[in-house]
Amino acid sequence: MKLTITLQENYSRGELLLRTFFGFIYMTLPHLFLMFFFGLWSAIVSFIAFWVILFTGRYPESFFEFQVNLLRWSVRLDARRNNLTDGYPSFSTSGTDDKTSLEVPYPDRLSRGRLLLSNC
């Protein structure tokens, strides 16, 4: 896994003040509302993926991509909320960003035994 957040040379003071005092209202609430429903779907996908990995030893690639894209969205939002970057994060799991990046390699095979032991 590789997480990169690009350091900006200049930060907008006005945006910094707005994000500090009103960021929860105009930035965090709309994203958390949508992420709540995506999180519910993520829990269902994780449950199904557990059984698929248990029987096949492989993580379904579409499930993996959905989970990683949800993590990328969370990283974009957290980078803005914690004043690491300026701007407004995009509202989707397929959104892109030039200031943050998260790379997670797709695992070819997974250990069924490790799967069972990690969920105890």
N, C-alpha and C positions, 0 to 999 in steps of 0.2 A: 504494500500500500504506500502511495506517495501523495502527500498533501503539500500543495504549494500556494502561498498567499503572497502576491507581489506587493512589495513595499512601494507606496506612492511617494513622489518627491514633495508634492504639496497637497494639503488637505483643505477642504472648504470649511472655513470657520462657521459660516451660517448653517451649512448642512450638519456640522458637528453639534451645534447647539440645538437645532431642531430634532436631531436624532436622539440627543441626550434627554431632552425634556418631553418630547411628544412622539418619540420613535415607537413606543409601545402601541400607541393608538393608530398611527398612520402606516406603520410598517409591520410590526409584529402580529397584531391581531388578525389582519386579513390572511397572512401566511399561515398562522397557526390554525385558523378555521379550516383552510383547505388541507393542511398537513394532518389534521385530526382524522379526516376521512381517508386520506392516503395511508395514514398509520394503521387504521383499522384493516384496510386492504392488505397492507404489508404483513400484519399479524396472520391473516388468513393464508397469504402466499407462503410465509415462513412455515406454517403448520403443514401445508401440502408439500412443501419442499423437503421437510423432515422425512416424510414417508417415501417420497420419490428417491431421495438419497439413500435411505435405508434399503430399499429394494433394488436400486440400479447402481448405486455408487457414484452417480453423477448428479450435479446440480443443474437443473434445467436452465438453459442459457437465458431465456426470456425472464425467468424469475430473478436470476442473478442481476441482469441489467436493470430491472425495475428497482431492486433493492439498492444498487449502487447509485442509480439516478436519484433516488430519494435521499440518499446520503449527500450527494452533490448539492441538491437543493438546500438541505439543512446547513451545509458548509457555507454556501453563498449567503444565506440569511444570517447565520451566526457571525460571519466576517463583518457584515454591515452593523448588526446589533452591538458588537463589541468594538465598533469604531476602528476596525483594521483597514477597511477600504471605504471609499465614498461610492455613492450611487444607490440605486434601488434594485434589489434582486428580482430576477424574472420569476413569474408565477407558474412554473411547470417543472416536471421531472426531466423534460428534454431541453430545458434552458441551458444556455451557454454563458460563459463569463470569461473575460480576459484577465481578471484580477485574481481569481481563485481557480484551482484545479485539483481534482482528486482522481487518482488512477489506482484501480484495483484490478490486478490480473485475474482472469477467469481460471478457476482450478479445473484441470482436466479430469482428475479422479479424486474422490474423497474417501476417507477411511470410514467404514460403517461402524467399526468398534469405537473410534474416537467420537463419532456422532452420538452414540449411545452413552458413552462416559461423560461427555460434556453437558448432557442434559439431565444429569442426576441431581 
